[in-house]
């Protein structure tokens, strides 16, 4: 995994970069989001293969935009729980 991607994931709370550990952490972060205790885990885009610059750009725009085109594909986000 790219060192920049690892730094970003570490910042998001990931401590290991083995796939089973990444998926475990993502699952827990998504559960927190569903429970209204955290924002949507946008690092999912990185895990799905989107470039880091697109993931970061998308995070900066999520307050107003529901979806945007990224690298020829559509990436969908959900409103932050506190905004519902």
SEDO-314247 format. One line per 3 residues: for each residue y, x, z of C-alpha. Coordinates in steps of 0.001 Angstrom, whole numbers, padded with zeros to 6 digits, always signed. Example, Ala and Ser with C-alpha at 12.3 -4.5 7.8 and 13.67 -1.06 7.14 Angstrom:
! residues 2
-004500/+012300/+007800 ~ -001060/+013670/+007140 $
***
This chain:
! residues 84
+000000/+000000/+000000 ~ +003502/+001170/-000843 ~ +005255/+002780/+002184 $
+008278/+000476/+001738 ~ +006015/-002564/+001840 ~ +004346/-001212/+004972 $
+007738/-000723/+006668 ~ +008715/-004277/+005772 ~ +005442/-005714/+007087 $
+005748/-003629/+010252 ~ +009225/-005079/+010755 ~ +007652/-008553/+010397 $
+005148/-007805/+013179 ~ +002181/-006367/+011296 ~ +000568/-003404/+013065 $
-002334/-002703/+010689 ~ -002506/-002689/+006919 ~ -006195/-003425/+006460 $
-006592/-006698/+004582 ~ -008448/-008519/+007378 ~ -005708/-007595/+009862 $
-002937/-008577/+007457 ~ -004538/-011989/+006893 ~ -005077/-012476/+010632 $
-001417/-011735/+011397 ~ -000225/-013920/+008513 ~ -002396/-016790/+009755 $
-000864/-016504/+013240 ~ +002688/-016283/+011884 ~ +002092/-019351/+009710 $
+000741/-021285/+012716 ~ +003929/-020448/+014628 ~ +005965/-021717/+011669 $
+003981/-024975/+011541 ~ +004499/-025422/+015289 ~ +008262/-025046/+014824 $
+008355/-021795/+016771 ~ +009239/-019412/+013930 ~ +010744/-019266/+010460 $
+008533/-019399/+007391 ~ +006638/-016081/+006955 ~ +008288/-014982/+003718 $
+006238/-011801/+003688 ~ +003595/-014045/+002132 ~ +005348/-013346/-001178 $
+004768/-009629/-000716 ~ +001120/-010226/+000169 ~ +000752/-012327/-002996 $
+002089/-009451/-005087 ~ +005784/-010203/-005518 ~ +008016/-007103/-005493 $
+009678/-006328/-002182 ~ +013172/-006633/-003687 ~ +012370/-010205/-004800 $
+010986/-011149/-001379 ~ +014083/-009780/+000362 ~ +016384/-011463/-002158 $
+014584/-014732/-001628 ~ +014856/-014488/+002165 ~ +018633/-014087/+001831 $
+018862/-017294/-000237 ~ +016541/-019629/+001698 ~ +019288/-021404/+003597 $
+020325/-023398/+000511 ~ +017748/-022954/-002246 ~ +014462/-024834/-002266 $
+012953/-022888/-005145 ~ +013947/-020109/-007505 ~ +012405/-018357/-010465 $
+011095/-014924/-009533 ~ +009623/-012562/-012099 ~ +008843/-015427/-014464 $
+007100/-017514/-011812 ~ +008296/-020113/-009370 ~ +008265/-019248/-005720 $
+008551/-022184/-003349 ~ +009964/-022081/+000145 ~ +010212/-024673/+002857 $
+013292/-025400/+004964 ~ +013484/-023636/+008262 ~ +012037/-025859/+010968 $
+015313/-026027/+012904 ~ +017010/-027525/+009805 ~ +014600/-030475/+009498 $
***
